[in-house]
Protein backbone atom coordinates (compact mmCIF):
# COMPACT_ATOMS: atom_id res chain seq x y z
CA UNK A 1 0.00 0.00 0.00
CA UNK A 2 1.74 3.11 -1.25
CA UNK A 3 -0.84 5.61 0.06
CA UNK A 4 -1.24 5.90 3.84
CA UNK A 5 -3.93 3.70 5.39
CA UNK A 6 -7.10 5.19 6.83
CA UNK A 7 -6.98 2.83 9.82
CA UNK A 8 -5.58 -0.47 11.05
CA UNK A 9 -7.62 -3.56 11.83
CA UNK A 10 -5.96 -6.44 13.72
CA UNK A 11 -2.63 -4.85 12.81
CA UNK A 12 -3.48 -4.74 9.09
CA UNK A 13 -3.36 -1.34 7.32
CA UNK A 14 -6.66 -0.64 5.57
CA UNK A 15 -7.53 2.05 3.05
CA UNK A 16 -10.99 2.71 1.59
CA UNK A 17 -10.94 4.69 -1.65
CA UNK A 18 -13.90 7.04 -2.34
CA UNK A 19 -14.56 5.36 -5.69
CA UNK A 20 -15.33 2.10 -3.87
CA UNK A 21 -18.19 3.75 -1.99
CA UNK A 22 -19.43 5.39 -5.19
CA UNK A 23 -19.61 2.01 -6.95
CA UNK A 24 -21.45 0.44 -3.99
CA UNK A 25 -23.98 3.27 -3.99
CA UNK A 26 -24.50 2.98 -7.77
CA UNK A 27 -25.08 -0.77 -7.45
CA UNK A 28 -27.76 -0.17 -4.84
CA UNK A 29 -29.56 2.86 -6.26
CA UNK A 30 -31.68 0.88 -8.70
CA UNK A 31 -32.98 -1.53 -6.06
CA UNK A 32 -33.12 0.41 -2.78
CA UNK A 33 -34.07 3.83 -1.51
CA UNK A 34 -33.77 5.79 1.72
CA UNK A 35 -32.78 3.81 4.77
CA UNK A 36 -32.50 0.60 2.75
CA UNK A 37 -29.92 2.18 0.44
CA UNK A 38 -27.97 3.14 3.57
CA UNK A 39 -28.22 -0.42 4.95
CA UNK A 40 -27.07 -1.76 1.57
CA UNK A 41 -23.95 0.43 1.58
CA UNK A 42 -23.11 -0.54 5.18
CA UNK A 43 -23.66 -4.26 4.60
CA UNK A 44 -21.72 -4.36 1.33
CA UNK A 45 -18.80 -2.32 2.70
CA UNK A 46 -18.48 -4.30 5.93
CA UNK A 47 -18.82 -7.61 4.07
CA UNK A 48 -16.14 -6.76 1.50
CA UNK A 49 -13.86 -5.59 4.31
CA UNK A 50 -14.41 -8.85 6.24
CA UNK A 51 -13.74 -10.79 3.03
CA UNK A 52 -10.41 -9.02 2.53
CA UNK A 53 -9.53 -9.37 6.22
CA UNK A 54 -10.00 -13.13 5.81
CA UNK A 55 -7.29 -13.06 3.15
CA UNK A 56 -5.15 -10.73 5.29
CA UNK A 57 -5.28 -12.88 8.44
CA UNK A 58 -4.39 -15.95 6.37
CA UNK A 59 -1.37 -14.04 5.02
CA UNK A 60 -0.35 -13.16 8.59
CA UNK A 61 -0.69 -16.79 9.66
CA UNK A 62 1.99 -17.62 7.09
CA UNK A 63 4.31 -14.84 8.27
CA UNK A 64 3.50 -12.31 5.55
CA UNK A 65 2.46 -8.77 6.49
CA UNK A 66 -0.57 -7.83 4.36
CA UNK A 67 -2.36 -4.60 3.49
CA UNK A 68 -5.96 -4.08 2.35
CA UNK A 69 -7.41 -1.57 -0.10
CA UNK A 70 -11.11 -1.25 -0.95
CA UNK A 71 -11.54 0.49 -4.28
CA UNK A 72 -13.35 0.44 -7.58
CA UNK A 73 -15.00 -2.90 -8.16
CA UNK A 74 -14.00 -4.59 -4.91
CA UNK A 75 -11.07 -5.11 -2.58
CA UNK A 76 -7.44 -6.11 -2.85
CA UNK A 77 -5.26 -7.75 -0.22
CA UNK A 78 -1.54 -7.90 -0.94
CA UNK A 79 1.50 -9.11 0.94
CA UNK A 80 5.20 -9.15 0.16
CA UNK A 81 6.37 -12.71 0.25
CA UNK A 82 6.02 -16.05 -1.49
CA UNK A 83 3.31 -18.65 -0.94
CA UNK A 84 3.41 -22.31 -1.89
CA UNK A 85 0.43 -23.50 -3.98
CA UNK A 86 -1.05 -25.14 -0.87
CA UNK A 87 -0.83 -21.97 1.18
CA UNK A 88 -2.16 -19.96 -1.74
CA UNK A 89 -5.28 -22.16 -1.66
CA UNK A 90 -5.75 -21.38 2.04
CA UNK A 91 -5.35 -17.62 1.50
CA UNK A 92 -7.78 -17.62 -1.44
CA UNK A 93 -10.46 -19.59 0.41
CA UNK A 94 -10.14 -17.52 3.58
CA UNK A 95 -11.88 -14.53 1.98
CA UNK A 96 -15.22 -15.91 0.77
CA UNK A 97 -15.45 -18.43 3.61
CA UNK A 98 -15.07 -15.62 6.17
CA UNK A 99 -18.20 -13.80 5.04
CA UNK A 100 -20.09 -17.04 4.42
CA UNK A 101 -19.41 -18.36 7.93
CA UNK A 102 -19.64 -15.10 9.88
CA UNK A 103 -22.64 -13.54 8.09
CA UNK A 104 -24.13 -15.82 5.46
CA UNK A 105 -24.91 -19.01 7.40
CA UNK A 106 -26.22 -17.17 10.52
CA UNK A 107 -28.50 -15.10 8.25
CA UNK A 108 -29.86 -18.25 6.60
CA UNK A 109 -30.53 -19.79 10.02
CA UNK A 110 -32.22 -16.64 11.34
CA UNK A 111 -34.33 -16.01 8.24
CA UNK A 112 -35.69 -19.55 8.29
CA UNK A 113 -36.54 -19.75 11.97
CA UNK A 114 -37.79 -16.31 13.10
CA UNK A 115 -40.86 -14.44 11.72
CA UNK A 116 -39.97 -10.98 10.45
CA UNK A 117 -41.60 -7.91 8.96
CA UNK A 118 -41.02 -6.42 5.49
CA UNK A 119 -38.22 -4.07 6.58
CA UNK A 120 -36.31 -6.88 8.29
CA UNK A 121 -36.86 -9.06 5.24
CA UNK A 122 -35.22 -6.51 2.94
CA UNK A 123 -32.17 -6.27 5.18
CA UNK A 124 -31.96 -10.07 5.38
CA UNK A 125 -32.12 -10.25 1.57
CA UNK A 126 -29.23 -7.79 1.36
CA UNK A 127 -27.19 -9.87 3.81
CA UNK A 128 -27.91 -13.05 1.87
CA UNK A 129 -27.16 -11.51 -1.52
CA UNK A 130 -23.78 -10.12 -0.44
CA UNK A 131 -22.57 -12.84 1.93
CA UNK A 132 -23.99 -15.94 0.25
CA UNK A 133 -24.51 -14.93 -3.38
CA UNK A 134 -21.23 -13.12 -3.77
CA UNK A 135 -19.36 -15.82 -1.82
CA UNK A 136 -20.68 -18.58 -4.08
CA UNK A 137 -19.87 -16.52 -7.19
CA UNK A 138 -16.36 -15.92 -5.85
CA UNK A 139 -15.78 -19.66 -5.41
CA UNK A 140 -16.39 -20.49 -9.08
CA UNK A 141 -13.23 -21.86 -10.77
CA UNK A 142 -12.84 -18.72 -12.87
CA UNK A 143 -9.84 -16.40 -12.83
CA UNK A 144 -9.47 -13.78 -11.41
CA UNK A 145 -12.01 -14.87 -8.76
CA UNK A 146 -10.81 -16.59 -5.58
CA UNK A 147 -12.15 -19.92 -6.84
CA UNK A 148 -10.11 -19.51 -10.00
CA UNK A 149 -6.96 -18.91 -7.98
CA UNK A 150 -7.74 -22.01 -5.90
CA UNK A 151 -8.21 -24.09 -9.05
CA UNK A 152 -4.98 -22.80 -10.60
CA UNK A 153 -3.05 -23.51 -7.38
CA UNK A 154 -4.42 -27.07 -7.19
CA UNK A 155 -3.40 -27.71 -10.81
CA UNK A 156 0.03 -26.22 -10.03
CA UNK A 157 0.45 -28.77 -7.23
CA UNK A 158 -0.13 -31.59 -9.73
CA UNK A 159 1.48 -30.17 -12.88
CA UNK A 160 4.15 -27.65 -11.93
CA UNK A 161 4.25 -24.55 -14.11
CA UNK A 162 0.87 -25.21 -15.75
CA UNK A 163 -1.59 -24.05 -13.08
CA UNK A 164 -2.22 -20.58 -14.43
CA UNK A 165 -2.36 -21.80 -18.03
CA UNK A 166 -5.00 -24.46 -17.28
CA UNK A 167 -6.85 -21.93 -15.12
CA UNK A 168 -7.03 -19.51 -18.05
CA UNK A 169 -8.45 -22.15 -20.40
CA UNK A 170 -11.06 -23.35 -17.89
CA UNK A 171 -12.00 -19.75 -17.08
CA UNK A 172 -12.61 -18.94 -20.75
CA UNK A 173 -14.83 -22.02 -21.03
CA UNK A 174 -16.86 -21.10 -17.94
CA UNK A 175 -17.18 -17.49 -19.06
CA UNK A 176 -18.36 -18.59 -22.51
CA UNK A 177 -21.05 -20.87 -21.05
CA UNK A 178 -22.16 -18.14 -18.65
CA UNK A 179 -22.40 -15.60 -21.49
CA UNK A 180 -24.53 -18.00 -23.58
CA UNK A 181 -26.85 -18.66 -20.64
CA UNK A 182 -27.11 -14.96 -19.77
CA UNK A 183 -27.93 -14.03 -23.35
CA UNK A 184 -31.20 -15.98 -23.13
CA UNK A 185 -32.89 -13.34 -20.93
CA UNK A 186 -32.67 -9.52 -21.03
CA UNK A 187 -32.44 -9.22 -17.24
CA UNK A 188 -29.19 -11.22 -17.33
CA UNK A 189 -27.46 -8.69 -19.56
CA UNK A 190 -25.11 -7.44 -16.76
CA UNK A 191 -23.97 -11.04 -16.20
CA UNK A 192 -23.27 -11.42 -19.92
CA UNK A 193 -21.11 -8.27 -19.83
CA UNK A 194 -19.24 -9.57 -16.76
CA UNK A 195 -18.67 -12.95 -18.42
CA UNK A 196 -17.34 -11.23 -21.52
CA UNK A 197 -14.95 -9.13 -19.44
CA UNK A 198 -13.64 -12.24 -17.65
CA UNK A 199 -13.16 -14.06 -20.96
CA UNK A 200 -11.24 -11.12 -22.47
CA UNK A 201 -8.93 -10.91 -19.44
CA UNK A 202 -8.06 -14.60 -19.65
CA UNK A 203 -7.65 -14.55 -23.44
CA UNK A 204 -5.29 -11.57 -23.07
CA UNK A 205 -3.27 -13.47 -20.48
CA UNK A 206 -2.94 -16.48 -22.76
CA UNK A 207 -1.90 -14.24 -25.66
CA UNK A 208 0.73 -12.57 -23.53
CA UNK A 209 2.08 -15.93 -22.45
CA UNK A 210 2.42 -17.07 -26.06
CA UNK A 211 4.26 -13.89 -27.01
CA UNK A 212 6.99 -14.34 -24.37
CA UNK A 213 10.31 -14.50 -26.15
CA UNK A 214 12.39 -17.61 -25.53
CA UNK A 215 15.81 -16.00 -25.74
CA UNK A 216 19.06 -17.06 -24.18
CA UNK A 217 20.66 -20.48 -23.85
CA UNK A 218 17.96 -23.15 -23.52
CA UNK A 219 15.35 -20.49 -22.90
CA UNK A 220 16.87 -19.50 -19.55
CA UNK A 221 15.82 -15.90 -19.94
CA UNK A 222 12.25 -16.92 -20.70
CA UNK A 223 12.31 -18.94 -17.49
CA UNK A 224 13.76 -15.95 -15.64
CA UNK A 225 10.93 -13.78 -16.93
CA UNK A 226 8.32 -16.27 -15.78
CA UNK A 227 10.02 -16.52 -12.39
CA UNK A 228 9.81 -12.76 -11.92
CA UNK A 229 6.12 -12.74 -12.87
CA UNK A 230 5.65 -15.49 -10.27
CA UNK A 231 7.24 -13.13 -7.67
CA UNK A 232 10.44 -15.19 -7.41
CA UNK A 233 13.16 -12.56 -7.93
CA UNK A 234 15.84 -14.83 -6.46
CA UNK A 235 15.26 -17.49 -9.14
CA UNK A 236 14.94 -14.86 -11.88
CA UNK A 237 18.30 -13.33 -10.89
CA UNK A 238 19.99 -16.73 -10.71
CA UNK A 239 18.83 -17.66 -14.22
CA UNK A 240 19.72 -14.27 -15.72
CA UNK A 241 23.20 -14.28 -14.15
CA UNK A 242 23.69 -17.76 -15.57
CA UNK A 243 23.15 -16.34 -19.06
CA UNK A 244 25.55 -13.47 -18.34
CA UNK A 245 28.21 -16.02 -17.40
CA UNK A 246 28.06 -17.55 -20.90
CA UNK A 247 29.16 -16.22 -24.25
CA UNK A 248 26.18 -14.63 -25.90
CA UNK A 249 25.35 -11.80 -28.26
CA UNK A 250 25.31 -8.18 -26.95
CA UNK A 251 21.53 -7.73 -27.07
CA UNK A 252 20.89 -10.93 -25.11
CA UNK A 253 23.55 -9.98 -22.55
CA UNK A 254 21.99 -6.53 -22.15
CA UNK A 255 18.55 -8.00 -21.53
CA UNK A 256 19.99 -10.53 -19.06
CA UNK A 257 21.62 -7.68 -17.14
CA UNK A 258 18.38 -5.71 -17.12
CA UNK A 259 16.56 -8.79 -15.83
CA UNK A 260 19.01 -8.91 -12.91
CA UNK A 261 18.24 -5.24 -12.25
CA UNK A 262 14.49 -5.94 -12.38
CA UNK A 263 14.88 -8.83 -9.93
CA UNK A 264 16.81 -6.63 -7.49
CA UNK A 265 14.22 -3.86 -7.90
CA UNK A 266 11.33 -6.22 -7.17
CA UNK A 267 13.20 -7.57 -4.13
CA UNK A 268 13.54 -4.01 -2.78
CA UNK A 269 17.31 -3.79 -3.28
CA UNK A 270 17.38 -0.45 -5.08
CA UNK A 271 21.12 0.08 -4.61
CA UNK A 272 22.08 -3.12 -6.45
CA UNK A 273 19.40 -2.55 -9.08
CA UNK A 274 20.92 0.86 -9.82
CA UNK A 275 24.47 -0.51 -9.93
CA UNK A 276 23.53 -3.26 -12.39
CA UNK A 277 21.57 -0.85 -14.58
CA UNK A 278 24.49 1.60 -14.60
CA UNK A 279 27.02 -1.00 -15.77
CA UNK A 280 25.18 -2.91 -18.46
CA UNK A 281 27.19 -4.77 -21.13
CA UNK A 282 28.38 -2.77 -24.12
CA UNK A 283 27.51 0.55 -22.51
CA UNK A 284 23.81 0.03 -23.19
CA UNK A 285 21.12 1.57 -21.02
CA UNK A 286 18.10 -0.12 -19.46
CA UNK A 287 14.66 0.40 -20.94
CA UNK A 288 12.64 3.49 -20.11
CA UNK A 289 10.19 1.09 -18.44
CA UNK A 290 12.89 0.13 -15.95
CA UNK A 291 13.95 3.72 -15.45
CA UNK A 292 10.39 4.80 -14.67
CA UNK A 293 9.79 1.82 -12.38
CA UNK A 294 13.01 2.57 -10.51
CA UNK A 295 11.96 6.18 -10.01
CA UNK A 296 8.60 5.05 -8.68
CA UNK A 297 10.17 2.55 -6.28
CA UNK A 298 12.71 5.16 -5.14
CA UNK A 299 9.96 7.60 -4.15
CA UNK A 300 9.97 9.92 -7.17
CA UNK A 301 6.29 9.40 -7.91
CA UNK A 302 5.83 12.31 -10.34
CA UNK A 303 8.91 11.44 -12.42
CA UNK A 304 8.20 7.71 -12.30
CA UNK A 305 4.63 8.09 -13.49
CA UNK A 306 5.67 10.45 -16.31
CA UNK A 307 8.44 8.17 -17.58
CA UNK A 308 6.29 5.03 -17.36
CA UNK A 309 3.51 6.75 -19.30
CA UNK A 310 6.02 7.75 -22.00
CA UNK A 311 7.33 4.18 -22.08
CA UNK A 312 3.89 2.63 -22.53
CA UNK A 313 3.13 4.97 -25.42
CA UNK A 314 6.47 4.90 -27.25
CA UNK A 315 8.44 1.74 -26.39
CA UNK A 316 7.72 -1.57 -28.15
CA UNK A 317 5.94 -4.38 -26.32
CA UNK A 318 8.56 -6.21 -24.27
CA UNK A 319 8.66 -8.06 -20.94
CA UNK A 320 10.04 -4.82 -19.43
CA UNK A 321 6.58 -3.29 -19.77
CA UNK A 322 5.10 -6.28 -17.97
CA UNK A 323 7.49 -5.83 -15.05
CA UNK A 324 6.80 -2.09 -15.02
CA UNK A 325 3.07 -2.81 -14.74
CA UNK A 326 3.78 -5.07 -11.76
CA UNK A 327 5.82 -2.38 -10.00
CA UNK A 328 3.15 0.23 -10.72
CA UNK A 329 0.44 -2.04 -9.29
CA UNK A 330 2.43 -2.69 -6.13
CA UNK A 331 3.05 1.05 -5.73
CA UNK A 332 -0.64 1.89 -6.19
CA UNK A 333 0.18 4.13 -9.16
CA UNK A 334 -1.85 2.47 -11.93
CA UNK A 335 -4.58 5.11 -11.92
CA UNK A 336 -2.06 7.93 -12.10
CA UNK A 337 -0.30 6.30 -15.05
CA UNK A 338 -3.57 5.86 -16.95
CA UNK A 339 -4.44 9.52 -16.35
CA UNK A 340 -1.02 10.53 -17.68
CA UNK A 341 -1.40 8.25 -20.70
CA UNK A 342 -4.70 9.81 -21.68
CA UNK A 343 -3.25 13.29 -21.27
CA UNK A 344 -0.11 12.51 -23.27
CA UNK A 345 -2.01 11.26 -26.31
CA UNK A 346 -5.77 10.56 -26.29
CA UNK A 347 -5.50 7.97 -29.10
CA UNK A 348 -2.18 6.23 -28.56
CA UNK A 349 -2.53 6.78 -24.82
CA UNK A 350 -5.79 4.85 -24.79
CA UNK A 351 -4.14 1.99 -26.70
CA UNK A 352 -1.27 2.02 -24.23
CA UNK A 353 -3.71 1.95 -21.30
CA UNK A 354 -5.43 -1.06 -22.86
CA UNK A 355 -2.05 -2.79 -23.11
CA UNK A 356 -1.38 -1.93 -19.47
CA UNK A 357 -4.74 -3.47 -18.54
CA UNK A 358 -3.86 -6.71 -20.34
CA UNK A 359 -0.42 -6.87 -18.70
CA UNK A 360 -1.92 -6.36 -15.25
CA UNK A 361 -4.38 -9.19 -15.84
CA UNK A 362 -1.58 -11.46 -17.03
CA UNK A 363 0.65 -10.65 -14.05
CA UNK A 364 -2.06 -11.47 -11.53
CA UNK A 365 -3.39 -8.00 -10.70
CA UNK A 366 -7.06 -8.41 -11.72
CA UNK A 367 -8.41 -5.60 -9.55
CA UNK A 368 -6.00 -3.06 -11.02
CA UNK A 369 -6.84 -4.35 -14.52
CA UNK A 370 -10.52 -3.80 -13.75
CA UNK A 371 -9.69 -0.31 -12.47
CA UNK A 372 -8.06 0.55 -15.81
CA UNK A 373 -11.08 -0.80 -17.65
CA UNK A 374 -13.41 1.36 -15.56
CA UNK A 375 -11.27 4.44 -16.21
CA UNK A 376 -11.25 3.81 -19.96
CA UNK A 377 -15.01 3.31 -20.00
CA UNK A 378 -15.60 6.66 -18.31
CA UNK A 379 -12.99 8.62 -20.24
CA UNK A 380 -14.42 11.53 -22.24
CA UNK A 381 -11.23 13.23 -23.42
CA UNK A 382 -8.47 15.46 -22.05
CA UNK A 383 -9.37 18.57 -20.08
CA UNK A 384 -5.92 20.11 -19.69
CA UNK A 385 -2.49 19.83 -21.37
CA UNK A 386 -0.26 16.89 -20.46
CA UNK A 387 2.62 17.39 -18.09
CA UNK A 388 6.10 17.48 -19.59
CA UNK A 389 8.10 14.27 -19.65
CA UNK A 390 11.42 14.82 -17.86
CA UNK A 391 14.70 13.19 -18.73
CA UNK A 392 13.96 9.65 -17.46
CA UNK A 393 17.49 8.75 -16.43
CA UNK A 394 17.62 11.91 -14.31
CA UNK A 395 14.96 10.31 -12.13
CA UNK A 396 16.52 6.88 -11.83
CA UNK A 397 19.93 7.62 -10.38
CA UNK A 398 20.14 7.62 -6.58
N, C-alpha and C positions, 0 to 999 in steps of 0.2 A: 504494500500500500504506500504509494508515493505521497499522496495528500494526507494531512493529519487526520486521525480518526475523530469522530464525534464523541465516542465514549468507548469504554472497555467493558466487556461482559465475560466473566470467568477468566480474566486475564487476556482476552482476545480483543485486539483493536477492531472497532466496527465503524464503518462510515456509511451513511445513507444519503445518496445523491438525490437532489430535488426531482430529477427526471423520473426516478423510480416511483415517487409518490404521484407524479402526474400520470404515468401510465396506469397505475392502480386505479386512480380516480376515473380515467377514461374508460377502463374496462368495466367499471361499475355503473357509470352514468346511465347507460341504456336500460339497465335492469332495476336499479334502486334509486330511491329519492329520499331526501331528508335524513332522518336519523338512521335509516337502513343503509344509505350510502356511507354514512360515517362508520357504522358497524362493519361494513364491507372493507373499508380502507384499513381499519384497525385489525380485523381478523386476517386479511391478506398480508399486511405488513408484518405482524407478529409471527404468522405461520412461516413466511419466507425466511425471516430472521432465525426462527427455531430450526428450520431446515438447514440453513447454512451453519448454524452453531453445531448441529449434529456432525457435519463434515469437519468443522474446526476442532471439536473435542476429540474426534478420531485421529486427526493429525497430531494433536498434542499427546495422545496416548502412545504414538509411535516416535515421540521425541522431536517433532517438527513444530516450530512456532508458526501458527497460521494468522491470517488476517481476513476480514470479511468486508465486502462492499456490496451494498444493495443499490442497483442502478438499472436504468433502462428496462429491459425485459425480464429481469430477475435478480439473482444474487450470484456472487462469485466468492469462493473461498480458496485462497492460495497459501502455499507454504514452501519455503525454500528447503529442499531436501529431496531425497530419492525414496520411492516406495517400491517394494517388490509387487508383482502382480497380485499376490494374495492380499497384501495390505491395501493395495489400491481398491480391491473389491470391498473391503471393510469400510474404507473411507467413503466410497461411492454410495454404499447402502445406508450408511449412517444418516444421511440427509433425509431421504423420503421416509425411512422407518421412524425417525424421530417424530415427525408431525403425525404420522399414522398412529403411532402408539400413544403419544401424549395427548392428541386432540381428536383424531379420527375415530378410533375404537371407542373411547368414552362417549363421544357424541352419538355414535350408533346405538350404544347401550342405553343412553338416556332417552333418545328419541323414540325408541321402541318400547320403553317401559313406563314413561311418565306422560300423562295427558298434558297438552300445552295449547296455548291460544295462538292466534294467527301471527302476532308479532314474534313470539318465541319460535314459531315454526320457520319464519323467514331467516332468523339468525342461525337456527340449526341447519337450514339448507346451505347457508353461506359456509358454515364450519365444515359441513360434509363435502361441499364442492371443492374447497381449497385443500382440506387435509386428507380427503380420501380420493377424490377425483384427480387432483393434481399429482398425488403420490403414486397412484396407479399408472397415470400417464408417464410419470418420470421413470418408472421401472420397466417400461418397454425397452426391448433390446435395440434401441435406435440411437446412434450418435447424433448430437452431442449430449443426449439425456444421460442421467445417472445409470439407467439400465443398460444403455449402449456401452458405457465405460466398463460396467461389470462384465458384459458379454465379451468385450475386446480383451479384458484382463484374463478371463477364464481361457479364452482361445490362446492367449500368449503363454499361459502356463503349460499348455499342451504342445503348441507349435511355436517355438520361440521366434520372434521377429515377424510373425504373421497376424498377431492379434488385431492391430488397427486396420490392416488390409481387409481381413475377413469381416470385421465390424462395419467397415464402409460398404461392402457389398450387401451385407444383410440389411443395413439401414436403408439403402436405396430400394431394395425389394419391399421392405415394410412401408416405406414412404409412398412407393408407387401404388401398392394395394390400398393404403389409406386414402390416397388421392382419388382412386377410382370409386371407392365406396362413398366418399364425401361428395363426389360429383353427381350422385344420384338424387340429391335433395338440396334445394336452394339454401335451407337453413344451415347446411354443413359447409357452406362456402368458406368461412374462416379456417376450418380444419383443412380444406383442400389447399388453401394458400400456405398454411403452416407446413403441410406435407411436402409441397413443392419447394419451400425454402430449405427444409431438411435434406431433400434429395439433391438440390443444387450444391449445398455445402459439402456433402459426401462425394459427389461427382468431382467437384473442384479439388478435393483432397486426393482423390485417386489420380486425377490428371497431373497434379503437382508431383506426386510420387513417381509417376512414369517419366516425368521430364527431368528427374534428378540425373545429373551427369555422372557417369561411372569413370572418373579420371583417376590417374595414379596407378601404381603397380597393383594388379589384382583387385582393383576397385577399392583400395584402402581409403581413399579420400571420400568416396561415396559412403563407405561405412562410417567414417568420421562425421560426415554431415548428418547421417541418421542418428548417430550417438548424441550429437549436440541437440537435435530436435527432441530426443528422448530425455533431455536434461541430464546427460552424462558427460560433462565437460572433461572429466579425467580421461575417459576412454577416447573421446574425440581428440584430445591433445596427444595422447599416446600414439594413435594411428597416424595423425598428421606429422608428428615428429619422425615417425618411422619412414614416411615418404621423403622427408627432408634429408634423412641419412643416406638415401640412395641417389644414384645418378639419374637425374630426370631433366626434362626441358625447363627453361626459365619460367614459362607461364604456369606450369604445374607446381614448380617450387614456390612461386609467389603465392599461389592459392593455398598451398599447404601451410606456409608461414602465416597467412591471414587467418586460416582456420585455428592455428595455435592461439593467435591473438583473440579470436572470438571465444575460444574455450576459456581463456584466462579472464576475459571480460564477463562472461556468464558466471564464472565462479567467484566474481567479486574482486579479483586481483588486478586492479586497474594499473598498478605500476608495471607489472610484467607485460600486460596487454600493450601498454604504450611502448615499452622497450622493444617488443617483438615487431610491432607495427612500424617503428622508426628504423629498423635495421633489416628490412625485407631484402631478399635476394635480388641482385641486379639493380639495386637502387630504386626499385619500384615502390609505389605507394599503395596503401590499402584502399579499398573502395570507399566512395563517399558514404555508403550505407554504414560501414564500420565507423567512419569518422563521426557521423551523426550519432550513432548509438553510443560511442565512447563519450561524447559530449553530454548526452542525456544521463548516462550512468555516473559521470563525474560531477553532476549537479548544474551544468549549464543547460537549463531547460529550454530557454529561448533559442540559443544557437543550435542545440541538438534537434529540436523540432524543425527549424528552418532547413537544416542540412538534410535531414531525413526526407522532408517533403520534396526538396530538390532531387534527391536520389530516386525517389519513387516515380517522379515524372520523367527524368532524363536518363537514368542508368538502365541498361538492359536487364532482363529478368535473370537473376542468378541466385544461388543459395544465400548470398550475402543479404539480399532483401528479406529472405525468410527469417534469418537470424535477427535482422533489424526489427522486424515485426514482433518477434518474441521479446526483445529488450523493451520495445515501446509498450507492449502489453504489460510487462512486469512493472514498468515505471508509471503506469496509469496515464500514458500520454497519447493514446490512440486517437481520442477525440480531438485533441489539439492538432495532431498531424493531419487529420482529415480536413479540419477547418483551413489549415494552411494550404493543403493541396487544392481545395476549391477556390481559394483566393489567388493562388499562383496562376492557375489556368483552368477555367471552368470546364473545358472539354477534356483536355489531357489529364487534368487533375482528377476529374471524376473517374476516368479509366484507371488512373493510378490508385485511387481509393478502392475501386472494385478489386484490383489486384491485391491490395493490402487485406481486404476482407477475406479473399480466398486463402491467402497465406496464413492468416490468423486461424481460420478454420482447420487448415492442414496441420498447424503446429499445436493444436489442442487448446485454443483459446476461443471457444464457441460464443461466449457472452460478448467478448470484444468484437467478434465478427458480426454478431447481431446488432451491436451498437453502431458499427459502420453502416450496416444496411439501413438501420432506422434513420441515420443522418442523411444518407443519400436519398432516401424516399422523401424526406421533408425539405430537401435543398431546393431553393427557388432561384439562386443566382447570387453573385457577389454584391455586397453592399458597400464595400470600401476597398481601396487599393491594397494589394498584397504587400507584406513586409519584405524588405530587402533581404536577399540571401547573402550572409557574410561568408568570408573565406572559410571553408569548412575546416581546413587543417589548423587554423588559428584557434578553433574551439576544441581541438582534440589533444593538444599538448598540455601536460600538467605543468 
